[in-house]
Amino acid sequence: MALKSLKKQRRIQVIALAVVALVLSTALIGYGMRDGINFFRSPSQVAEEPPAPNEVFRIGGLVEEGSLVRGQGSVISFTVTDGGAAVPVTYSGVLPDLFAENQGMVGTGRLVDGVFEATEILAKHDEDYMPTEVVDALKEQGVYKEPGAES
């Protein structure tokens, strides 16, 4: 009888230890990835619910026509839109070669005082490609045109 009780107690200890190890490893993975996960938002989502100033996220849409302004040095400002809302963007650095007005883009950075301060800008890589998140956001606003469709 004592042997069965000892086996049962040992089994419970092993299961408890496995549960603690699983919870601890999940917590460590979450802690390690806290800065590595960048959520995507469309300009409309940013306008509806502005994120905290210290939150790094990705924004994507079309570069609004007539909004691209090259400032002093390497500072560039423009507006990104999804047809429903527009968010001003500033970026200090060299823009990708294919970056242009009325073209898709995705930027990584933070929203500070209503202006998206980008640390990275990605542009489409050919005339038919646009990031999936941007296409979905533009379709949601009803302004997406299929590649090759005439305006």
C-alpha angles and dihedrals in degrees: 000000000000090000093057090048091051092050091049092049091048091049091051090050092051092049092047091049091050091051092049091049091049093050092046094049091047090051092049092049091049092048092049093050098044093104096033097064114084115184119215119235131178119224089255091055091048091050093049097045114013111207123234115280092246095050115106113212142152124253125191142179140100123321102244114243114253094014100098110108124173110209135189113322113338098337113124127182130191141145125254118206140178094195093263101063139002129218124197114234132197124193131179112204144045116319120224115267093247095051110121143142117284089021130114121262140169122206132189120211144082138292110243119179092338094310122106107228104203123207093181133025124195123189132193114279100217138007095271101043126092125159112266093237091055093048090050092049092048092047089051089056092044095239101105116118119197113243111269093021114133118237 
